[in-house]
Amino acid sequence: MFPWLLGMAAFPLLPSAQDEEDEDDEGLDESMKETAKEKEDRKSDHDVARLDVVKGLLKMQLLQRLRYILEVVRPAPHVVIDVLEILIRIARHSTSAATQILDCPRLMETVMSEFLPCSWTPPTSPAPLSVYGLPISTAVKLLRVLASAGRHACARMLNSLGGRERLSRFLAAEPSELLLEPGEAVRCSTEALRLWAVAASYGQACDLYKDLYSVLVKALQAAHKPSAPSEPLLVLELHRVKALLVLLTQVTHTAGCHEELQSGLLNSQGTESLPPPPVTWSHVTGLQATLIGLLKGCVRALDDPGQRTSTLALLPSYLFYMGAFYSQLSMQSSFRPVQCLLELESLSSEVLLPLVSHQAIRSMVESLRSYSVICNPVLSAPGLEVIPSLPGLACFRLKTNPSLVGPGSPLPLYTALFYLLDILTTIHRGLTKKFSSVVLSDSVLEYLQSCVGAMPSVSQASAWLLRHEHLLLYLLLRLAHRLVPVDSNAAKHASLFHQVALALLSWLLPGSEYLAHELLSTIIFNHELLPEGGSGGPEAATLAELKLQEKSTPPSGLGPLLHDSLAHLPSIRGCYLTLLAHLEPAVLSSRDRHLGRNPWLSSQLLPELSGPSLPSDWPFLPLISLYERTGVSEGGGLQATSLPSGSLQSVTHCLQWLLLLESWREEALKPVPPVAKLARLACVFLCSSDLFLERPVQELTWALFRGLTRPTSLQALNLGTPPPGLASFHDLYSALLAQYEAVSFGDTLFGCFVLLPLQRRYSAAMRLAMFGEHVGILRSLGVSLEQLPISLENFTSPPEDSLPLLRLYFRALVTGALRRSWCPVLYVVAVAHLSAFMFSQDEASQEVEATRRSLLRKTYYLTDEVLRSHLLLYFLPEQHSQLGFSTYEQLPPIRARRLHSVVVGTEEGSDGDSIC
């Protein structure tokens, strides 16, 4: 993984965050609450270790115990290796843990003096009885992992602990001259190169590049010479060459920043600024010709079956270097555009086009889908984590799986290829069409199709591979985005590219904020990737709408709304980019890593793995953000009396984007459950007293609401599941009822939102809230039966079985709180359920039977003849009739007998003798 693109960056191996509510802090002022460190110190060792094994071990003085073992006990070689591996795992936990290793008295001094000496006596046997006084590659790896924790830790190790001297000692000589066992010598040299590469990624230790330039060039020139050592040593040598290329790539990135830093220093006018690195662009320009020659040799070597495996292993590193070189070249003052364009055309025709057309490369892309973590959910299953408090324990299973990271994996090669092509086509747009065959191959298109609708889960065991696959997809989409305007065949797949981009945006992990920003800026809101807008898509949507809806359509049809939304895509993009401006620090940090701005990089540890960078419901963010600023408070009133400026435009753009997604990119909203969609749309009504009355908001919300109330969508709408961020949907519905009662003005759209949760299959608690606490709403809930976009049978079937609710229905009808002229929908609902309940012949408990008889008796004696006849003669709901239901012409015999038995039985019970 280290030589892959951005391979030295890694997630800290921290357990998933577990919020623990501390009741002692409830009600206290912020200044009086305990800090996280104070709470940590108050916990017992066991409690800390139960949540985080590494943190618990550090609290139990593990580092001091390990130092004692190394310094005093001086154990056998395998124990020393185990201790160093434990230290490596602790260093991977977090920057704080790595700092504690560096701070532990005499620990690192012991490691440096005993296991990384500058001089040593050659071992007398391949397996010495003691490794004290001999260099150990695992110790160099420990230095590299500690350096990855941050630039300050790296500088401290290089300058205070003697790391710089060790680098010179291990790299100035060939591995065969290190007087160590051959395999261990190569491993020590490899780890030293990796350590130096990490230091160079911060712009540090680059002065050694000038001192060891001749050694590095010599090693580079010998990189691809035919050799026939034993197989294990060949693999080790390949790792060493790849580490060398990673080092040169990082030095090139650092040298490319020299001019910018030098200019900043001259213009700083006394203010603090970063010093320019000791390497300049002129120091690395000579590497280009050597690397191009080696790259040409790789293409020729692919025809030799004996060298094909090693060539395929080295190709990604060569391609990464060339991409890094040209990405920095275009920013230098010495950049000559015409000469560069000629070079790129030569590189394309002599190297890249023969490379992508080679059978060995084409056969690798055919297996792309089978190697994908995204397309194979089993590989990203969260169940791979063995111990939650010790994340990463299951990573070994994936890392040792040859099908994922072995030489046959296409991930590193195609990531490198698309990286270089992205750089080249950025500089020379005319080359784009020449590489259309790579993007439009059947294997790549099938892979992209498999990504659409995939929902990979994130865990420490899968995140390291998912991040690299995300990078591959991003670079592939960048090339596809450039192809669509210039290649008619690519334009045919524009919709597929857009669907994958939307899916990728919701998958991107912390540390990839720059990729998310670039996707939003260039691809997500690109009109050319929404071909439905220019091929009769809006008109087709209007026709489909007319088939599903009759009189409940909004003032404007769906087609014009889609046309208008497409026309406003640039403004919609600006809306979302403005809303996500709070992520700017993360975007800039991520940009420095992805663009090789090494002197600005602070750490090779990525942000904590807490899930994707953007929430799955990011298209709803403008609504959510406005609600959080101005929405209904716990007391029921609005938190703000007036909306912030630009709120109407922001909400309109949000609804326009949601309409485009729901109409043509439904898969993009698949991760958002329907109940969450409904809850987010409810913010339109909750964040203001009159926003929902604005015409564009009305039209767009109507269109989205009708999409939610399609029969298939309604079937998937489960209001029993709490929407993300809420304790229950009932809480949201209570706020919605209070808001309707206060500011609705009898609005039909708002009324439909209030009616939807009253369907029979949802909890009776919401119907009880309506007819109990908010019965006054019934006077203004004037949604007609024709305007209701939901089938009336959803409200009337099956029969109601809640006795308190049935009593409330009856009371509302009898007292006149519920009238057909005021609330026709719920009038039908109440009549239907009461009639079915009173005349039910099903066996029931004594309480239910008594309630039936009581309600039927009261109905018989009603003075309101219309209501009495409706309750007694109700037959079936008929949504399109004037009344809303059909009635019997006269009381059926079975109902008449039931009514007679109830009424006569009551009279007999009160005055039996006179009746008889």
ZAMARGU-4260 file (C-alpha; in steps of 0.2 Angstrom, whole numbers, plus 5000, padded with zeros to 4 digits):
<rodrens>
0) 5000/5000/5000 | 5014/5012/5004 | 5020/5015/4985 | 5002/5017/4980 | 4995/5035/4976
5) 4994/5044/4993 | 4999/5027/5001 | 5009/5034/5015 | 4993/5042/5022 | 4983/5032/5034
10) 4968/5033/5046 | 4972/5033/5065 | 4967/5017/5072 | 4955/5024/5085 | 4940/5015/5091
15) 4923/5022/5085 | 4918/5037/5095 | 4906/5032/5109 | 4897/5047/5117 | 4894/5044/5136
20) 4882/5055/5144 | 4888/5061/5161 | 4873/5065/5172 | 4885/5074/5184 | 4887/5088/5171
25) 4868/5090/5167 | 4862/5108/5171 | 4880/5115/5175 | 4887/5130/5167 | 4900/5126/5153
30) 4914/5133/5163 | 4910/5121/5177 | 4909/5106/5167 | 4924/5094/5167 | 4935/5093/5152
35) 4938/5077/5142 | 4955/5075/5150 | 4948/5077/5167 | 4935/5064/5164 | 4948/5052/5157
40) 4959/5054/5172 | 4944/5050/5183 | 4941/5034/5175 | 4948/5018/5181 | 4961/5009/5170
45) 4948/4995/5166 | 4935/5008/5160 | 4947/5016/5149 | 4954/5000/5141 | 4936/4993/5139
50) 4933/5007/5127 | 4951/5009/5120 | 4964/4996/5123 | 4979/5006/5117 | 4973/5021/5128
55) 4971/5010/5143 | 4988/5002/5141 | 4996/5019/5140 | 4987/5024/5156 | 4994/5008/5164
60) 5012/5013/5160 | 5015/5000/5146 | 5028/5011/5138 | 5039/5011/5153 | 5037/4992/5155
65) 5042/4989/5137 | 5057/5001/5139 | 5062/4990/5155 | 5061/4974/5144 | 5072/4981/5130
70) 5084/4990/5141 | 5086/4979/5156 | 5079/4961/5152 | 5087/4961/5134 | 5076/4947/5128
75) 5078/4935/5113 | 5077/4942/5095 | 5058/4936/5093 | 5053/4945/5109 | 5062/4961/5103
80) 5053/4961/5087 | 5036/4958/5096 | 5040/4973/5107 | 5044/4984/5092 | 5028/4978/5083
85) 5018/4983/5099 | 5026/5000/5098 | 5022/5002/5080 | 5003/4998/5083 | 5003/5011/5097
90) 5010/5024/5086 | 4997/5020/5073 | 4983/5024/5086 | 4985/5043/5085 | 4997/5058/5085
95) 4995/5059/5104 | 5000/5040/5106 | 5015/5043/5095 | 5020/5058/5105 | 5020/5048/5121
100) 5032/5036/5113 | 5044/5050/5109 | 5042/5057/5127 | 5044/5041/5136 | 5061/5043/5145
105) 5075/5033/5137 | 5063/5022/5126 | 5068/5029/5109 | 5086/5032/5114 | 5087/5013/5118
110) 5079/5008/5102 | 5091/5020/5092 | 5107/5014/5101 | 5103/4996/5102 | 5094/4992/5086
115) 5099/5006/5074 | 5118/5008/5078 | 5128/5018/5066 | 5142/5004/5066 | 5141/4986/5071
120) 5150/4969/5070 | 5143/4958/5056 | 5133/4943/5063 | 5141/4926/5063 | 5125/4917/5058
125) 5109/4920/5048 | 5099/4919/5065 | 5110/4927/5079 | 5106/4923/5097 | 5105/4942/5100
130) 5100/4957/5090 | 5107/4969/5101 | 5120/4980/5092 | 5113/4975/5075 | 5101/4986/5064
135) 5083/4979/5063 | 5072/4984/5049 | 5057/4984/5061 | 5065/4997/5071 | 5067/5008/5055
140) 5048/5005/5052 | 5045/5011/5069 | 5054/5027/5065 | 5044/5029/5049 | 5027/5026/5058
145) 5032/5039/5071 | 5036/5051/5057 | 5019/5048/5049 | 5011/5055/5065 | 5016/5073/5061
150) 5029/5085/5054 | 5035/5090/5072 | 5037/5072/5077 | 5047/5068/5061 | 5058/5084/5064
155) 5061/5079/5082 | 5066/5061/5077 | 5078/5067/5063 | 5086/5080/5073 | 5086/5075/5091
160) 5086/5056/5090 | 5099/5054/5076 | 5087/5049/5062 | 5096/5059/5049 | 5113/5050/5053
165) 5104/5033/5051 | 5097/5038/5035 | 5114/5042/5028 | 5122/5026/5035 | 5109/5014/5028
170) 5107/5023/5011 | 5125/5028/5006 | 5130/5010/5003 | 5122/4996/4993 | 5112/4983/5003
175) 5125/4970/5000 | 5138/4981/5008 | 5128/4983/5025 | 5136/4968/5033 | 5119/4960/5037
180) 5110/4945/5032 | 5105/4949/5013 | 5086/4949/5016 | 5087/4960/5032 | 5099/4972/5023
185) 5087/4975/5009 | 5073/4977/5021 | 5083/4990/5031 | 5087/4999/5015 | 5069/4999/5010
190) 5062/5005/5027 | 5076/5019/5027 | 5070/5025/5010 | 5052/5025/5016 | 5056/5034/5031
195) 5065/5047/5020 | 5050/5048/5009 | 5039/5052/5024 | 5051/5066/5029 | 5052/5073/5012
200) 5033/5073/5011 | 5034/5087/5025 | 5049/5095/5015 | 5061/5089/5028 | 5078/5080/5025
205) 5078/5086/5007 | 5096/5092/5009 | 5101/5074/5009 | 5095/5072/4992 | 5109/5083/4985
210) 5122/5073/4996 | 5116/5056/4990 | 5110/5061/4972 | 5123/5050/4964 | 5118/5035/4975
215) 5100/5037/4971 | 5102/5039/4952 | 5113/5024/4952 | 5100/5014/4961 | 5087/5021/4949
220) 5097/5016/4933 | 5099/4998/4940 | 5080/4997/4944 | 5074/4987/4929 | 5089/4977/4924
225) 5086/4959/4921 | 5091/4949/4937 | 5088/4931/4942 | 5091/4931/4961 | 5080/4919/4972
230) 5062/4923/4972 | 5060/4930/4990 | 5075/4942/4987 | 5068/4948/4970 | 5051/4953/4979
235) 5061/4963/4992 | 5071/4971/4979 | 5055/4977/4970 | 5049/4984/4986 | 5065/4994/4988
240) 5064/5001/4970 | 5046/5006/4973 | 5051/5015/4990 | 5065/5024/4980 | 5052/5030/4967
245) 5041/5036/4981 | 5055/5046/4989 | 5059/5054/4972 | 5041/5058/4969 | 5040/5067/4986
250) 5056/5076/4983 | 5050/5082/4966 | 5034/5088/4974 | 5044/5098/4987 | 5055/5105/4974
255) 5040/5111/4965 | 5035/5121/4979 | 5052/5130/4981 | 5047/5145/4970 | 5031/5148/4978
260) 5039/5148/4995 | 5053/5159/4989 | 5041/5172/4982 | 5031/5171/4998 | 5047/5174/5009
265) 5052/5189/4998 | 5034/5197/4999 | 5031/5193/5018 | 5037/5210/5023 | 5043/5204/5040
270) 5028/5192/5043 | 5030/5174/5048 | 5031/5163/5032 | 5037/5145/5028 | 5055/5144/5023
275) 5059/5137/5005 | 5065/5119/5005 | 5084/5116/5001 | 5080/5108/4984 | 5075/5118/4969
280) 5066/5113/4953 | 5083/5112/4944 | 5089/5098/4956 | 5075/5086/4950 | 5073/5090/4931
285) 5087/5078/4927 | 5076/5064/4933 | 5063/5065/4920 | 5073/5058/4905 | 5079/5043/4916
290) 5061/5039/4921 | 5054/5041/4903 | 5068/5029/4897 | 5063/5017/4911 | 5045/5018/4907
295) 5049/5014/4889 | 5059/4999/4895 | 5044/4993/4905 | 5032/4994/4890 | 5045/4983/4880
300) 5047/4971/4895 | 5029/4967/4896 | 5032/4956/4880 | 5044/4945/4891 | 5034/4933/4901
305) 5049/4931/4913 | 5049/4950/4917 | 5030/4954/4916 | 5026/4951/4934 | 5040/4963/4941
310) 5036/4975/4927 | 5018/4976/4932 | 5023/4979/4950 | 5035/4994/4946 | 5024/5002/4932
315) 5012/5011/4945 | 5027/5019/4954 | 5034/5025/4937 | 5017/5032/4932 | 5015/5041/4949
320) 5032/5050/4947 | 5028/5056/4929 | 5011/5063/4935 | 5020/5072/4950 | 5033/5079/4938
325) 5021/5086/4926 | 5009/5093/4939 | 5023/5103/4947 | 5031/5107/4930 | 5016/5118/4924
330) 5018/5129/4940 | 5037/5133/4937 | 5043/5150/4930 | 5054/5140/4918 | 5038/5131/4911
335) 5038/5132/4892 | 5020/5127/4886 | 5025/5123/4868 | 5039/5112/4872 | 5029/5104/4886
340) 5014/5100/4874 | 5026/5092/4862 | 5034/5081/4876 | 5016/5076/4881 | 5012/5071/4864
345) 5028/5061/4862 | 5025/5052/4879 | 5007/5048/4874 | 5011/5041/4857 | 5027/5032/4862
350) 5023/5026/4880 | 5005/5028/4886 | 4995/5022/4870 | 5005/5007/4868 | 5004/5003/4886
355) 4985/5004/4887 | 4983/4994/4872 | 4994/4980/4878 | 4985/4964/4881 | 4993/4962/4899
360) 4985/4979/4904 | 4969/4975/4896 | 4967/4959/4905 | 4970/4967/4922 | 4955/4979/4919
365) 4944/4965/4915 | 4946/4959/4933 | 4943/4977/4940 | 4925/4973/4947 | 4930/4957/4955
370) 4944/4966/4965 | 4933/4980/4970 | 4929/4983/4988 | 4914/4993/4983 | 4906/4980/4972
375) 4909/4966/4984 | 4900/4970/5000 | 4907/4955/5010 | 4925/4963/5009 | 4918/4980/5017
380) 4907/4971/5030 | 4908/4979/5047 | 4908/4962/5055 | 4926/4960/5050 | 4931/4970/5066
385) 4936/4958/5079 | 4937/4969/5094 | 4929/4986/5094 | 4941/4993/5106 | 4956/4988/5096
390) 4951/4993/5078 | 4962/4986/5064 | 4964/4969/5071 | 4955/4962/5056 | 4965/4972/5043
395) 4978/4959/5043 | 4965/4947/5035 | 4963/4959/5020 | 4981/4964/5019 | 4986/4946/5017
400) 4973/4942/5004 | 4982/4941/4988 | 4967/4945/4978 | 4966/4962/4985 | 4984/4969/4986
405) 4994/4956/4977 | 5003/4959/4960 | 4987/4954/4951 | 4977/4968/4958 | 4972/4982/4945
410) 4969/4995/4958 | 4987/5003/4959 | 4990/5002/4941 | 4974/5010/4935 | 4975/5023/4949
415) 4992/5028/4943 | 4987/5027/4924 | 4972/5038/4927 | 4982/5050/4938 | 4994/5053/4925
420) 4981/5055/4911 | 4972/5067/4922 | 4988/5078/4923 | 4992/5076/4905 | 4974/5081/4899
425) 4973/5095/4911 | 4989/5103/4902 | 4985/5097/4885 | 4966/5095/4882 | 4969/5089/4864
430) 4975/5072/4871 | 4959/5068/4880 | 4950/5059/4865 | 4965/5048/4862 | 4962/5039/4878
435) 4943/5037/4876 | 4946/5018/4874 | 4952/5016/4892 | 4936/5024/4899 | 4924/5017/4887
440) 4930/4999/4887 | 4916/4986/4892 | 4925/4981/4908 | 4926/4999/4914 | 4908/5003/4910
445) 4902/4987/4918 | 4912/4991/4934 | 4904/5009/4934 | 4887/5001/4932 | 4891/4989/4947
450) 4895/5004/4958 | 4878/5013/4955 | 4867/5008/4969 | 4881/4999/4979 | 4881/5004/4998
455) 4898/4999/5005 | 4900/5000/5024 | 4915/5008/5032 | 4926/5000/5045 | 4944/5001/5049
460) 4947/4984/5040 | 4940/4991/5024 | 4943/5010/5024 | 4961/5009/5018 | 4956/5000/5002
465) 4940/5010/5000 | 4950/5026/5000 | 4961/5020/4986 | 4946/5014/4976 | 4937/5031/4979
470) 4953/5039/4972 | 4953/5028/4957 | 4934/5032/4953 | 4937/5051/4955 | 4952/5051/4943
475) 4942/5040/4931 | 4927/5052/4932 | 4938/5067/4929 | 4944/5059/4912 | 4926/5054/4908
480) 4920/5072/4912 | 4932/5079/4899 | 4928/5066/4886 | 4909/5069/4886 | 4909/5086/4877
485) 4922/5080/4863 | 4917/5061/4861 | 4899/5056/4855 | 4902/5039/4862 | 4906/5045/4879
490) 4891/5057/4879 | 4880/5041/4877 | 4886/5036/4895 | 4885/5054/4903 | 4871/5048/4914
495) 4881/5033/4920 | 4896/5045/4924 | 4884/5057/4934 | 4876/5043/4944 | 4893/5036/4949
500) 4899/5054/4954 | 4884/5056/4965 | 4887/5039/4973 | 4906/5043/4975 | 4902/5060/4984
505) 4892/5051/4997 | 4906/5038/5000 | 4921/5049/5002 | 4930/5047/5018 | 4938/5060/5030
510) 4954/5067/5021 | 4945/5067/5004 | 4936/5084/5007 | 4946/5091/4992 | 4939/5077/4980
515) 4922/5081/4987 | 4924/5100/4983 | 4931/5096/4965 | 4916/5084/4962 | 4904/5098/4967
520) 4913/5111/4958 | 4915/5102/4941 | 4904/5086/4939 | 4889/5085/4951 | 4880/5101/4944
525) 4886/5099/4926 | 4872/5101/4913 | 4881/5090/4901 | 4880/5075/4913 | 4861/5077/4914
530) 4857/5072/4896 | 4839/5069/4901 | 4837/5088/4901 | 4840/5089/4882 | 4831/5073/4876
535) 4813/5076/4881 | 4816/5071/4899 | 4805/5085/4906 | 4791/5082/4894 | 4791/5063/4898
540) 4791/5067/4916 | 4775/5078/4914 | 4766/5064/4904 | 4770/5051/4918 | 4764/5064/4931
545) 4748/5066/4922 | 4745/5047/4922 | 4747/5046/4941 | 4738/5062/4946 | 4722/5070/4942
550) 4716/5086/4951 | 4730/5086/4964 | 4743/5093/4953 | 4752/5109/4958 | 4750/5126/4948
555) 4764/5122/4937 | 4768/5105/4929 | 4783/5094/4932 | 4791/5098/4915 | 4793/5117/4917
560) 4799/5114/4935 | 4813/5102/4928 | 4817/5114/4914 | 4819/5129/4926 | 4829/5118/4938
565) 4841/5114/4924 | 4843/5132/4920 | 4848/5136/4938 | 4861/5123/4940 | 4875/5136/4941
570) 4866/5145/4955 | 4862/5128/4963 | 4880/5124/4963 | 4884/5140/4971 | 4871/5137/4985
575) 4879/5121/4990 | 4897/5127/4989 | 4892/5142/5000 | 4883/5131/5012 | 4899/5119/5014
580) 4911/5134/5016 | 4913/5129/5034 | 4923/5114/5028 | 4936/5125/5020 | 4950/5121/5032
585) 4947/5103/5029 | 4947/5106/5010 | 4963/5115/5011 | 4972/5102/5021 | 4966/5089/5009
590) 4971/5099/4994 | 4989/5100/5001 | 4990/5081/5002 | 4982/5078/4985 | 4992/5091/4976
595) 5008/5087/4984 | 5010/5104/4993 | 5022/5096/5005 | 5029/5110/5015 | 5011/5114/5020
600) 5007/5096/5025 | 5006/5094/5044 | 5003/5075/5046 | 5002/5059/5036 | 4988/5053/5048
605) 4971/5057/5041 | 4957/5063/5051 | 4948/5051/5062 | 4937/5038/5053 | 4920/5044/5059
610) 4911/5039/5043 | 4909/5048/5026 | 4914/5066/5024 | 4897/5072/5019 | 4881/5065/5027
615) 4870/5054/5015 | 4857/5067/5015 | 4868/5081/5009 | 4856/5087/4996 | 4844/5092/5010
620) 4857/5102/5019 | 4851/5120/5014 | 4834/5115/5022 | 4842/5107/5038 | 4854/5122/5040
625) 4840/5135/5039 | 4829/5125/5051 | 4843/5124/5064 | 4845/5143/5063 | 4827/5148/5063
630) 4816/5133/5066 | 4803/5129/5079 | 4811/5128/5096 | 4806/5116/5110 | 4793/5128/5117
635) 4784/5128/5100 | 4788/5145/5094 | 4800/5151/5080 | 4818/5154/5085 | 4819/5169/5073
640) 4806/5181/5068 | 4813/5184/5051 | 4823/5173/5039 | 4841/5177/5035 | 4844/5186/5018
645) 4845/5174/5003 | 4835/5160/5012 | 4821/5159/4999 | 4834/5157/4985 | 4843/5144/4995
650) 4828/5134/4999 | 4822/5136/4981 | 4838/5129/4974 | 4838/5115/4987 | 4821/5110/4981
655) 4826/5111/4963 | 4841/5100/4965 | 4830/5087/4975 | 4817/5087/4961 | 4831/5084/4948
660) 4838/5069/4959 | 4821/5062/4962 | 4816/5063/4944 | 4832/5057/4935 | 4844/5051/4949
665) 4833/5042/4961 | 4848/5030/4966 | 4857/5045/4973 | 4844/5047/4986 | 4843/5028/4990
670) 4853/5029/5006 | 4841/5042/5013 | 4826/5032/5020 | 4809/5039/5015 | 4805/5044/5033
675) 4820/5055/5033 | 4815/5063/5016 | 4798/5067/5024 | 4806/5074/5039 | 4818/5085/5029
680) 4805/5092/5018 | 4794/5096/5034 | 4808/5109/5037 | 4800/5120/5023 | 4785/5122/5035
685) 4794/5123/5052 | 4808/5135/5048 | 4797/5150/5044 | 4779/5156/5046 | 4777/5160/5028
690) 4791/5152/5017 | 4780/5138/5012 | 4767/5151/5004 | 4780/5157/4992 | 4775/5151/4974
695) 4792/5143/4969 | 4793/5134/4986 | 4774/5128/4984 | 4777/5121/4967 | 4793/5112/4970
700) 4787/5105/4987 | 4771/5099/4979 | 4781/5090/4966 | 4792/5082/4979 | 4777/5077/4990
705) 4768/5069/4975 | 4784/5058/4973 | 4784/5053/4991 | 4765/5048/4990 | 4767/5037/4975
710) 4760/5020/4980 | 4777/5012/4979 | 4785/5026/4989 | 4771/5026/5002 | 4774/5007/5004
715) 4792/5010/5009 | 4787/5025/5021 | 4789/5018/5039 | 4786/5032/5051 | 4789/5020/5066
720) 4808/5021/5062 | 4815/5037/5070 | 4822/5049/5056 | 4841/5052/5058 | 4844/5066/5071
725) 4827/5064/5079 | 4821/5053/5094 | 4805/5049/5085 | 4794/5055/5071 | 4780/5058/5083
730) 4791/5073/5090 | 4792/5081/5073 | 4774/5078/5070 | 4769/5087/5086 | 4779/5102/5081
735) 4771/5101/5063 | 4754/5101/5071 | 4758/5116/5082 | 4765/5126/5067 | 4750/5122/5056
740) 4738/5128/5070 | 4748/5144/5072 | 4752/5149/5054 | 4745/5138/5041 | 4731/5149/5034
745) 4723/5133/5028 | 4736/5130/5015 | 4732/5114/5005 | 4750/5108/5004 | 4753/5110/5022
750) 4737/5101/5026 | 4742/5086/5015 | 4759/5085/5025 | 4748/5085/5041 | 4736/5072/5034
755) 4749/5059/5028 | 4754/5052/5045 | 4736/5050/5050 | 4735/5034/5038 | 4728/5019/5047
760) 4745/5009/5046 | 4754/5022/5056 | 4754/5024/5075 | 4738/5029/5083 | 4748/5041/5094
765) 4748/5054/5079 | 4729/5053/5077 | 4727/5055/5095 | 4738/5070/5095 | 4727/5077/5081
770) 4710/5074/5089 | 4716/5077/5107 | 4729/5091/5109 | 4726/5099/5092 | 4708/5097/5089
775) 4706/5115/5084 | 4716/5111/5068 | 4700/5102/5061 | 4692/5119/5058 | 4706/5124/5045
780) 4711/5108/5038 | 4701/5110/5022 | 4710/5098/5010 | 4697/5092/4999 | 4695/5074/4994
785) 4700/5079/4976 | 4716/5087/4982 | 4722/5073/4993 | 4736/5064/4983 | 4734/5048/4994
790) 4721/5035/4992 | 4707/5037/5005 | 4707/5018/5008 | 4724/5021/5017 | 4715/5031/5030
795) 4699/5020/5032 | 4706/5002/5031 | 4708/4992/5042 | 4695/4997/5055 | 4701/5007/5069
800) 4704/4997/5086 | 4709/5011/5098 | 4695/5015/5110 | 4702/5032/5115 | 4703/5037/5097
805) 4686/5031/5093 | 4679/5041/5107 | 4688/5056/5101 | 4681/5054/5084 | 4663/5053/5090
810) 4666/5068/5102 | 4673/5078/5088 | 4658/5074/5076 | 4645/5077/5090 | 4652/5093/5096
815) 4654/5100/5079 | 4673/5102/5080 | 4674/5090/5065 | 4662/5095/5050 | 4662/5090/5032
820) 4663/5108/5026 | 4678/5111/5037 | 4688/5095/5035 | 4681/5083/5022 | 4695/5070/5023
825) 4695/5067/5042 | 4675/5068/5042 | 4675/5053/5030 | 4688/5044/5041 | 4679/5047/5057
830) 4662/5041/5050 | 4670/5026/5042 | 4679/5020/5057 | 4664/5024/5069 | 4651/5015/5058
835) 4663/5000/5056 | 4666/4999/5074 | 4648/5001/5080 | 4641/4988/5068 | 4656/4975/5070
840) 4651/4957/5073 | 4668/4952/5079 | 4670/4944/5096 | 4678/4957/5108 | 4681/4960/5126
845) 4668/4966/5138 | 4675/4984/5137 | 4675/4985/5118 | 4657/4978/5117 | 4651/4990/5130
850) 4659/5005/5120 | 4651/4998/5104 | 4634/4998/5112 | 4636/5015/5120 | 4641/5024/5104
855) 4628/5015/5094 | 4615/5020/5106 | 4621/5038/5107 | 4621/5039/5088 | 4603/5033/5087
860) 4597/5047/5098 | 4607/5061/5089 | 4597/5076/5085 | 4608/5080/5070 | 4599/5069/5057
865) 4613/5071/5043 | 4626/5065/5055 | 4615/5051/5061 | 4611/5045/5044 | 4629/5045/5039
870) 4635/5035/5054 | 4621/5022/5052 | 4620/5021/5033 | 4639/5022/5029 | 4644/5009/5016
875) 4661/5011/5007 | 4673/5026/5004 | 4672/5034/4987 | 4686/5047/4985 | 4679/5055/4969
880) 4661/5056/4975 | 4654/5072/4982 | 4651/5065/4999 | 4667/5055/5000 | 4658/5039/5003
885) 4643/5029/4998 | 4628/5025/5009 | 4614/5012/5010 | 4597/5018/5005 | 4590/5010/5020
890) 4597/5001/5035 | 4602/4984/5031 | 4593/4970/5040 | 4609/4965/5050 | 4612/4983/5056
895) 4594/4985/5059 | 4593/4970/5071 | 4609/4976/5079 | 4602/4993/5082 | 4586/4986/5088
900) 4594/4975/5101 | 4605/4989/5107 | 4591/5002/5109 | 4577/4990/5115 | 4589/4981/5127
905) 4593/4998/5134 | 4575/5003/5136 | 4571/4986/5144 | 4585/4988/5156 | 4579/5005/5162
910) 4560/5001/5163 | 4557/4983/5159 | 4539/4981/5164 | 4532/4996/5154 | 4541/4990/5138
915) 4534/4973/5139
</rodrens>
